[in-house]
Amino acid sequence: MRLAEFIFANIEPVLVEWEAFARSLLPGKDMTVVALRDDAESILRSTAQDIQNSQSIHQQASKSKGHSGAGGSASDRLDNASDLHGVGRAGSGFHITEVVAEYRALRASVLRLWRESLPEPTVDDIDDVTRFNESLDQSLARGVGSYSKRIDESRQMFLAILSHDLRNPLHTIRMAATAVSVKNEDPATTAAMSMIKRNSDVMIQLIGDLIDFSSSGLGRSMPLNRGPVDLEVLCREVIESYRSTHPGHTLRMHSDGEVSGFWDPGRIRQIISNLIGNAIQHGAPEGPIDLSVTSEGTPSAGSGLGGSTVVLRVHNAGAPIPPDLLPTIFEPLKRYATRESAERRTPGSIGLGLHIVREIVAAKGGTVAVSSTAVEGTTFTVRIPRFLPVVEEAPTAERPFADKDRAKAAGASSKLA
């Protein structure tokens, strides 16, 4: 009996062993039979069907890389069942190693039961076992992928909820400290209240970073409230703020050309603040920090408004960013991934600032890049369009009034650009 035929004829014995193994794991101890078997029958049937289907070299290679649609409808059904299994095990409290162990046990059960059935040896046995292992590996990759995605989403949601719940009491603490410092004339109390306010501001900034990080991780784009912004004025405000809080650093600014546009001023301020804060934290204490903002590109016909793109650069001297860190510098929590870098971490920084800069810039249709050498120093370069175009949208059955919507957008382009 060929392996696929054996699986179809012995679904129940295999499921009994799957169930027994899943129950031996801690999360499965008190689960029902239905929950323990989960999508196992669908995985088995789809695997057997997939083994029986012909497969090209391209499909085999695609399947080995974990790509969906690698082997036709049976392969697609296997992907769907595996996705559901991974999500279900995540919801039931299984650890990732336990999910992998289930597949290992399933593989062993099928091959052992098939061998014990004493099948008549044929020249196709090796191919059958190879195809079986390929299909199970495909299912394992999909199951682990969906499991990991669900766990990541849960963590992101936890961060979002925690951040929102922490922000309100911190604002209350800060307001109380402000009220006490205004009405109190004791120098010691005033100094203590000032310290509470400063540290509350640091924590509020950290919580804001966590909220932005959790929102982007959940697949949401950065919320933007666009309006007219004079970037030169905004840059000078941020520079002056840092000069007052970091008097030991030399902060310089240069502006050239028309650098106004339609952006979210709060988000633009966040970009500038995060980049300057990063330069202060990681640059040479004695070296200057230069902020420049210029325009480039061709303006819209007849607009007379300067270049179509604004370029913002923040440069600092000091030790260069290690080359192996450059490819992941904008990834969240990467900068402090090693013990050595964590020991150099400045209190109040958790490695989200550059990630948030990238997310904001991407939401504005722009780009951000970094160059860093011992000779030239470190420069972060942000390019963002001054005016984002209104996206044309064709009428559909679901949106029969798309033309009317565009007319409204045209009348309020300053809000939507």
Buried (B, 14 or more C-beta within 10 A) or exposed (E): BBBBBBBBEBBEEBBBBBBEBBBEBEBBEEBEEEBBBBBBBBBBBBBBBBBBBEBEEEBBEBBEEBBBEBBBEBBBBBBBBBBBBBBBBBEBEBBBEBBBBBBEBBBEBBBEBBEEEEBEEEEEBEBBBEBBEBBBBBBBBBBBBBBBBBBEBEEBEEBBEBBEEBBEEBEEBBEBBBEBBEEEEEEEEBEBBEEBBEBBBBBBBBBBBBBBBBBBBEEEEBEBEBEEBEBBEBBBEBBEBBEEEBEEBEBEBEBEEBBBBBBBBEBBBBBBBBBBBBBBBBBBEEBBBBBBBBBEEEBEEEEEBBBBBBBBBBBBBBEBBEEEBBEEBBBBEBBBEEEEBEEEEEEEBBBBBBBBBBBBBBBBEBEBEBBBEEEEBBBBBBBBBBBBEEEEEEEEEEEEEBEEEBEEBEEEEEEBB
